[in-house]
Amino acid sequence: MREAHGRAPRAVTPTVRVYLLSGLGRCAHCGRTLRAQGGRYGYYRESSRERGFADCPMAGRSIRVEKAEEQLSRLMMGFVLPAEWQEEIRALLEDEDRRAAVRAERERLEGRLRRLAELYADGLMERREYEAERDEIRRQMEGPVVVETNEVLEAGYHLETLGEVWPVAQPEERQKLCRLMLKAVYVDMERQRIVRVVPKEDFVLLFRYHPGLEEDGEGGYRVREGVTEEAEKPA
């Protein structure tokens, strides 16, 4: 007994919380990245004030991690790819007129961004005006891009099994899936719901197969009313 009591206490490895929206969550009003905060429940918080901005009406507002991630899970398990999805994707990606139009629009936006930076560097624009226009151009650049057919098909294979994989995936695995598929997830703090998602380039066309999403023409998808709320109903 004395020997047992004399042993050094066993080290306890603290549990590190995994935040699925870390680096991805954004405020739907100002577009800035949300800050993940720990604690008893954990929150995603709008932190414009801490960063020196005073223009977000949702400044300081938050959503519980559990609430936001339940909504995200509902979205991730909602893809329905038709049997002919591969043929449809090939037809879209091999449309040369579409590819040329996408390249031209990308070049136009990159040119605007360069000219804007030059104006600011020359002292011809105020910082706030420059940042607002820069962020708007960057948002437009989230739109369609030219991607290779094989890369999109590979992305589609991930979506085919996502509904089966997601429920049994560990938090770390879910986080990897989110970062593989998503650029940004916009949360409306006032309504306490995810309202828009922006997929990575290889997944943009594939997100059309989600019945709960509506393409917004800017590289992202609006979340239809009622889709995420269903995730919060008791089983």
BALOBA-1460 file (C-alpha; in Angstrom, 3 decimals):
// residues 235
<rec num="1" residu="m" x="0.000" y="0.000" z="0.000"/>
<rec num="2" residu="r" x="2.801" y="2.415" z="0.975"/>
<rec num="3" residu="e" x="4.532" y="1.575" z="-2.292"/>
<rec num="4" residu="a" x="1.367" y="2.367" z="-4.243"/>
<rec num="5" residu="h" x="0.883" y="5.659" z="-2.416"/>
<rec num="6" residu="g" x="4.492" y="6.588" z="-3.008"/>
<rec num="7" residu="r" x="4.241" y="6.400" z="-6.769"/>
<rec num="8" residu="a" x="4.304" y="9.610" z="-8.752"/>
<rec num="9" residu="p" x="0.885" y="10.664" z="-10.008"/>
<rec num="10" residu="r" x="0.178" y="9.626" z="-13.579"/>
<rec num="11" residu="a" x="0.421" y="12.503" z="-16.040"/>
<rec num="12" residu="v" x="-2.876" y="13.434" z="-17.605"/>
<rec num="13" residu="t" x="-2.748" y="14.540" z="-21.211"/>
<rec num="14" residu="p" x="-5.138" y="17.474" z="-21.664"/>
<rec num="15" residu="t" x="-7.765" y="17.071" z="-24.347"/>
<rec num="16" residu="v" x="-7.248" y="19.507" z="-27.193"/>
<rec num="17" residu="r" x="-10.511" y="20.669" z="-28.651"/>
<rec num="18" residu="v" x="-10.817" y="20.495" z="-32.422"/>
<rec num="19" residu="y" x="-12.703" y="23.383" z="-34.006"/>
<rec num="20" residu="l" x="-14.108" y="22.439" z="-37.415"/>
<rec num="21" residu="l" x="-14.567" y="26.064" z="-38.465"/>
<rec num="22" residu="s" x="-11.133" y="27.245" z="-37.319"/>
<rec num="23" residu="g" x="-9.756" y="29.348" z="-40.173"/>
<rec num="24" residu="l" x="-12.942" y="28.773" z="-42.201"/>
<rec num="25" residu="g" x="-15.697" y="30.480" z="-40.231"/>
<rec num="26" residu="r" x="-16.497" y="34.043" z="-41.260"/>
<rec num="27" residu="c" x="-19.010" y="36.668" z="-40.216"/>
<rec num="28" residu="a" x="-21.797" y="36.934" z="-42.791"/>
<rec num="29" residu="h" x="-21.991" y="40.706" z="-42.239"/>
<rec num="30" residu="c" x="-18.363" y="41.850" z="-42.476"/>
<rec num="31" residu="g" x="-16.667" y="38.781" z="-43.958"/>
<rec num="32" residu="r" x="-13.905" y="38.656" z="-41.360"/>
<rec num="33" residu="t" x="-12.684" y="35.404" z="-39.871"/>
<rec num="34" residu="l" x="-14.379" y="34.253" z="-36.673"/>
<rec num="35" residu="r" x="-12.284" y="33.516" z="-33.605"/>
<rec num="36" residu="a" x="-12.666" y="30.165" z="-31.839"/>
<rec num="37" residu="q" x="-12.811" y="30.465" z="-28.054"/>
<rec num="38" residu="g" x="-12.647" y="27.675" z="-25.498"/>
<rec num="39" residu="g" x="-14.391" y="27.400" z="-22.176"/>
<rec num="40" residu="r" x="-17.208" y="25.289" z="-20.860"/>
<rec num="41" residu="y" x="-19.072" y="25.298" z="-24.170"/>
<rec num="42" residu="g" x="-16.787" y="26.907" z="-26.730"/>
<rec num="43" residu="y" x="-17.809" y="29.685" z="-29.092"/>
<rec num="44" residu="y" x="-17.075" y="31.150" z="-32.481"/>
<rec num="45" residu="r" x="-16.908" y="34.897" z="-31.910"/>
<rec num="46" residu="e" x="-16.930" y="37.930" z="-34.207"/>
<rec num="47" residu="s" x="-13.812" y="39.882" z="-33.217"/>
<rec num="48" residu="s" x="-13.688" y="43.015" z="-35.374"/>
<rec num="49" residu="r" x="-13.263" y="45.330" z="-32.374"/>
<rec num="50" residu="e" x="-10.211" y="43.452" z="-31.129"/>
<rec num="51" residu="r" x="-8.700" y="43.866" z="-34.599"/>
<rec num="52" residu="g" x="-9.305" y="47.595" z="-34.715"/>
<rec num="53" residu="f" x="-12.434" y="47.665" z="-36.879"/>
<rec num="54" residu="a" x="-15.660" y="49.401" z="-35.875"/>
<rec num="55" residu="d" x="-17.844" y="48.704" z="-38.911"/>
<rec num="56" residu="c" x="-19.420" y="45.307" z="-38.137"/>
<rec num="57" residu="p" x="-22.942" y="45.395" z="-36.661"/>
<rec num="58" residu="m" x="-22.339" y="41.930" z="-35.175"/>
<rec num="59" residu="a" x="-19.145" y="42.927" z="-33.336"/>
<rec num="60" residu="g" x="-18.662" y="40.767" z="-30.252"/>
<rec num="61" residu="r" x="-21.572" y="38.434" z="-31.074"/>
<rec num="62" residu="s" x="-20.985" y="34.687" z="-30.948"/>
<rec num="63" residu="i" x="-22.457" y="31.273" z="-31.686"/>
<rec num="64" residu="r" x="-21.837" y="28.138" z="-29.636"/>
<rec num="65" residu="v" x="-19.423" y="25.703" z="-31.237"/>
<rec num="66" residu="e" x="-21.860" y="22.816" z="-30.825"/>
<rec num="67" residu="k" x="-24.660" y="24.727" z="-32.561"/>
<rec num="68" residu="a" x="-22.518" y="25.805" z="-35.533"/>
<rec num="69" residu="e" x="-20.936" y="22.394" z="-36.004"/>
<rec num="70" residu="e" x="-24.265" y="20.564" z="-35.846"/>
<rec num="71" residu="q" x="-25.409" y="22.754" z="-38.723"/>
<rec num="72" residu="l" x="-22.193" y="22.074" z="-40.631"/>
<rec num="73" residu="s" x="-22.622" y="18.321" z="-40.132"/>
<rec num="74" residu="r" x="-26.114" y="18.503" z="-41.569"/>
<rec num="75" residu="l" x="-24.736" y="20.203" z="-44.676"/>
<rec num="76" residu="m" x="-21.841" y="17.798" z="-45.091"/>
<rec num="77" residu="m" x="-24.112" y="14.781" z="-45.041"/>
<rec num="78" residu="g" x="-26.617" y="16.230" z="-47.503"/>
<rec num="79" residu="f" x="-24.937" y="15.655" z="-50.887"/>
<rec num="80" residu="v" x="-26.883" y="13.584" z="-53.410"/>
<rec num="81" residu="l" x="-24.861" y="12.782" z="-56.526"/>
<rec num="82" residu="p" x="-26.888" y="11.383" z="-59.430"/>
<rec num="83" residu="a" x="-25.741" y="8.228" z="-61.213"/>
<rec num="84" residu="e" x="-24.585" y="10.258" z="-64.238"/>
<rec num="85" residu="w" x="-22.649" y="12.926" z="-62.312"/>
<rec num="86" residu="q" x="-19.316" y="12.042" z="-63.910"/>
<rec num="87" residu="e" x="-20.650" y="12.563" z="-67.427"/>
<rec num="88" residu="e" x="-22.275" y="15.862" z="-66.455"/>
<rec num="89" residu="i" x="-19.062" y="17.168" z="-64.896"/>
<rec num="90" residu="r" x="-16.960" y="16.178" z="-67.914"/>
<rec num="91" residu="a" x="-19.351" y="18.014" z="-70.248"/>
<rec num="92" residu="l" x="-19.180" y="21.199" z="-68.148"/>
<rec num="93" residu="l" x="-15.416" y="21.202" z="-67.743"/>
<rec num="94" residu="e" x="-14.668" y="20.498" z="-71.390"/>
<rec num="95" residu="d" x="-16.702" y="23.501" z="-72.585"/>
<rec num="96" residu="e" x="-13.916" y="25.633" z="-74.082"/>
<rec num="97" residu="d" x="-16.036" y="28.815" z="-74.269"/>
<rec num="98" residu="r" x="-16.710" y="28.585" z="-70.553"/>
<rec num="99" residu="r" x="-13.040" y="27.977" z="-69.763"/>
<rec num="100" residu="a" x="-11.977" y="31.002" z="-71.842"/>
<rec num="101" residu="a" x="-14.564" y="33.247" z="-70.162"/>
<rec num="102" residu="v" x="-13.409" y="32.162" z="-66.709"/>
<rec num="103" residu="r" x="-9.759" y="32.882" z="-67.562"/>
<rec num="104" residu="a" x="-10.626" y="36.326" z="-68.942"/>
<rec num="105" residu="e" x="-12.621" y="37.283" z="-65.841"/>
<rec num="106" residu="r" x="-9.818" y="36.097" z="-63.588"/>
<rec num="107" residu="e" x="-7.270" y="38.214" z="-65.455"/>
<rec num="108" residu="r" x="-9.568" y="41.262" z="-65.276"/>
<rec num="109" residu="l" x="-9.930" y="40.968" z="-61.502"/>
<rec num="110" residu="e" x="-6.204" y="40.431" z="-60.994"/>
<rec num="111" residu="g" x="-5.572" y="43.597" z="-63.013"/>
<rec num="112" residu="r" x="-8.013" y="45.573" z="-60.857"/>
<rec num="113" residu="l" x="-6.289" y="44.307" z="-57.734"/>
<rec num="114" residu="r" x="-2.875" y="45.411" z="-58.998"/>
<rec num="115" residu="r" x="-4.114" y="48.880" z="-59.966"/>
<rec num="116" residu="l" x="-5.812" y="49.281" z="-56.607"/>
<rec num="117" residu="a" x="-2.583" y="48.425" z="-54.777"/>
<rec num="118" residu="e" x="-0.711" y="50.986" z="-56.878"/>
<rec num="119" residu="l" x="-3.225" y="53.723" z="-56.030"/>
<rec num="120" residu="y" x="-2.924" y="52.962" z="-52.338"/>
<rec num="121" residu="a" x="0.887" y="52.831" z="-52.488"/>
<rec num="122" residu="d" x="0.895" y="56.258" z="-54.186"/>
<rec num="123" residu="g" x="-1.222" y="57.717" z="-51.404"/>
<rec num="124" residu="l" x="-4.255" y="58.289" z="-53.619"/>
<rec num="125" residu="m" x="-6.632" y="56.194" z="-51.487"/>
<rec num="126" residu="e" x="-7.497" y="56.086" z="-47.810"/>
<rec num="127" residu="r" x="-6.779" y="52.809" z="-46.049"/>
<rec num="128" residu="r" x="-10.432" y="52.067" z="-45.281"/>
<rec num="129" residu="e" x="-11.489" y="52.663" z="-48.900"/>
<rec num="130" residu="y" x="-8.601" y="50.545" z="-50.187"/>
<rec num="131" residu="e" x="-9.381" y="47.632" z="-47.856"/>
<rec num="132" residu="a" x="-13.089" y="47.698" z="-48.710"/>
<rec num="133" residu="e" x="-12.443" y="47.600" z="-52.470"/>
<rec num="134" residu="r" x="-9.675" y="45.034" z="-52.093"/>
<rec num="135" residu="d" x="-11.912" y="42.715" z="-50.068"/>
<rec num="136" residu="e" x="-14.708" y="43.072" z="-52.629"/>
<rec num="137" residu="i" x="-12.380" y="42.116" z="-55.486"/>
<rec num="138" residu="r" x="-11.060" y="39.156" z="-53.513"/>
<rec num="139" residu="r" x="-14.627" y="38.047" z="-52.865"/>
<rec num="140" residu="q" x="-15.336" y="38.162" z="-56.607"/>
<rec num="141" residu="m" x="-12.177" y="36.153" z="-57.210"/>
<rec num="142" residu="e" x="-13.723" y="33.330" z="-55.191"/>
<rec num="143" residu="g" x="-15.896" y="32.772" z="-58.259"/>
<rec num="144" residu="p" x="-15.393" y="30.178" z="-61.006"/>
<rec num="145" residu="v" x="-11.859" y="29.107" z="-61.867"/>
<rec num="146" residu="v" x="-10.452" y="26.759" z="-64.496"/>
<rec num="147" residu="v" x="-9.891" y="23.329" z="-62.989"/>
<rec num="148" residu="e" x="-8.848" y="20.004" z="-64.455"/>
<rec num="149" residu="t" x="-11.424" y="17.271" z="-65.040"/>
<rec num="150" residu="n" x="-9.506" y="14.553" z="-63.178"/>
<rec num="151" residu="e" x="-9.177" y="16.713" z="-60.067"/>
<rec num="152" residu="v" x="-12.913" y="17.398" z="-59.951"/>
<rec num="153" residu="l" x="-13.751" y="13.736" z="-60.499"/>
<rec num="154" residu="e" x="-11.444" y="12.822" z="-57.619"/>
<rec num="155" residu="a" x="-13.274" y="15.369" z="-55.457"/>
<rec num="156" residu="g" x="-16.577" y="13.790" z="-56.502"/>
<rec num="157" residu="y" x="-15.467" y="10.410" z="-55.229"/>
<rec num="158" residu="h" x="-15.017" y="11.985" z="-51.789"/>
<rec num="159" residu="l" x="-18.583" y="13.313" z="-51.877"/>
<rec num="160" residu="e" x="-20.052" y="9.973" z="-52.960"/>
<rec num="161" residu="t" x="-19.160" y="8.412" z="-49.604"/>
<rec num="162" residu="l" x="-19.219" y="11.503" z="-47.393"/>
<rec num="163" residu="g" x="-22.660" y="10.720" z="-45.981"/>
<rec num="164" residu="e" x="-21.322" y="7.396" z="-44.686"/>
<rec num="165" residu="v" x="-17.875" y="8.600" z="-43.613"/>
<rec num="166" residu="w" x="-18.849" y="11.780" z="-41.744"/>
<rec num="167" residu="p" x="-20.956" y="10.230" z="-38.913"/>
<rec num="168" residu="v" x="-18.161" y="7.843" z="-37.883"/>
<rec num="169" residu="a" x="-15.227" y="10.227" z="-38.459"/>
<rec num="170" residu="q" x="-13.233" y="11.521" z="-35.500"/>
<rec num="171" residu="p" x="-13.112" y="15.326" z="-34.962"/>
<rec num="172" residu="e" x="-9.607" y="15.525" z="-36.461"/>
<rec num="173" residu="e" x="-10.797" y="13.624" z="-39.544"/>
<rec num="174" residu="r" x="-13.823" y="15.880" z="-39.902"/>
<rec num="175" residu="q" x="-11.580" y="18.920" z="-39.702"/>
<rec num="176" residu="k" x="-9.389" y="17.528" z="-42.499"/>
<rec num="177" residu="l" x="-12.473" y="16.946" z="-44.661"/>
<rec num="178" residu="c" x="-13.642" y="20.511" z="-44.071"/>
<rec num="179" residu="r" x="-10.269" y="21.924" z="-45.061"/>
<rec num="180" residu="l" x="-10.129" y="19.664" z="-48.111"/>
<rec num="181" residu="m" x="-13.521" y="20.853" z="-49.369"/>
<rec num="182" residu="l" x="-14.111" y="24.380" z="-48.084"/>
<rec num="183" residu="k" x="-12.612" y="27.847" z="-48.386"/>
<rec num="184" residu="a" x="-15.064" y="29.610" z="-46.092"/>
<rec num="185" residu="v" x="-18.252" y="29.138" z="-44.079"/>
<rec num="186" residu="y" x="-20.313" y="32.279" z="-43.402"/>
<rec num="187" residu="v" x="-22.292" y="32.486" z="-40.177"/>
<rec num="188" residu="d" x="-25.083" y="34.991" z="-39.538"/>
<rec num="189" residu="m" x="-24.658" y="35.829" z="-35.855"/>
<rec num="190" residu="e" x="-28.044" y="37.495" z="-35.604"/>
<rec num="191" residu="r" x="-29.931" y="34.491" z="-36.980"/>
<rec num="192" residu="q" x="-27.513" y="31.993" z="-35.416"/>
<rec num="193" residu="r" x="-27.113" y="29.943" z="-38.548"/>
<rec num="194" residu="i" x="-24.745" y="29.122" z="-41.382"/>
<rec num="195" residu="v" x="-25.964" y="31.042" z="-44.421"/>
<rec num="196" residu="r" x="-23.256" y="30.590" z="-47.087"/>
<rec num="197" residu="v" x="-20.390" y="28.253" z="-47.965"/>
<rec num="198" residu="v" x="-17.542" y="28.715" z="-50.433"/>
<rec num="199" residu="p" x="-16.057" y="25.417" z="-51.654"/>
<rec num="200" residu="k" x="-12.506" y="24.832" z="-52.850"/>
<rec num="201" residu="e" x="-12.054" y="25.074" z="-56.626"/>
<rec num="202" residu="d" x="-12.232" y="21.326" z="-57.277"/>
<rec num="203" residu="f" x="-15.563" y="21.089" z="-55.447"/>
<rec num="204" residu="v" x="-17.405" y="24.148" z="-56.810"/>
<rec num="205" residu="l" x="-19.368" y="22.350" z="-59.539"/>
<rec num="206" residu="l" x="-20.041" y="19.350" z="-57.307"/>
<rec num="207" residu="f" x="-21.772" y="21.461" z="-54.669"/>
<rec num="208" residu="r" x="-24.599" y="21.895" z="-57.195"/>
<rec num="209" residu="y" x="-25.685" y="18.413" z="-56.201"/>
<rec num="210" residu="h" x="-26.570" y="19.475" z="-52.668"/>
<rec num="211" residu="p" x="-30.358" y="20.033" z="-52.449"/>
<rec num="212" residu="g" x="-29.909" y="22.415" z="-49.527"/>
<rec num="213" residu="l" x="-27.601" y="24.807" z="-51.367"/>
<rec num="214" residu="e" x="-28.250" y="27.454" z="-54.015"/>
<rec num="215" residu="e" x="-25.437" y="28.751" z="-56.241"/>
<rec num="216" residu="d" x="-24.882" y="32.503" z="-55.794"/>
<rec num="217" residu="g" x="-22.856" y="33.173" z="-58.968"/>
<rec num="218" residu="e" x="-19.801" y="34.324" z="-56.997"/>
<rec num="219" residu="g" x="-18.128" y="30.994" z="-56.346"/>
<rec num="220" residu="g" x="-20.233" y="30.268" z="-53.281"/>
<rec num="221" residu="y" x="-23.560" y="28.743" z="-52.306"/>
<rec num="222" residu="r" x="-26.358" y="30.150" z="-50.172"/>
<rec num="223" residu="v" x="-27.848" y="27.770" z="-47.623"/>
<rec num="224" residu="r" x="-31.575" y="27.380" z="-48.171"/>
<rec num="225" residu="e" x="-33.947" y="28.287" z="-45.360"/>
<rec num="226" residu="g" x="-34.707" y="25.436" z="-42.967"/>
<rec num="227" residu="v" x="-31.812" y="23.190" z="-43.998"/>
<rec num="228" residu="t" x="-29.529" y="23.750" z="-41.010"/>
<rec num="229" residu="e" x="-32.360" y="24.196" z="-38.522"/>
<rec num="230" residu="e" x="-33.403" y="20.595" z="-39.106"/>
<rec num="231" residu="a" x="-30.077" y="19.488" z="-37.664"/>
<rec num="232" residu="e" x="-31.090" y="20.923" z="-34.303"/>
<rec num="233" residu="k" x="-34.318" y="18.990" z="-33.915"/>
<rec num="234" residu="p" x="-34.177" y="16.078" z="-31.482"/>
<rec num="235" residu="a" x="-34.000" y="12.671" z="-33.116"/>
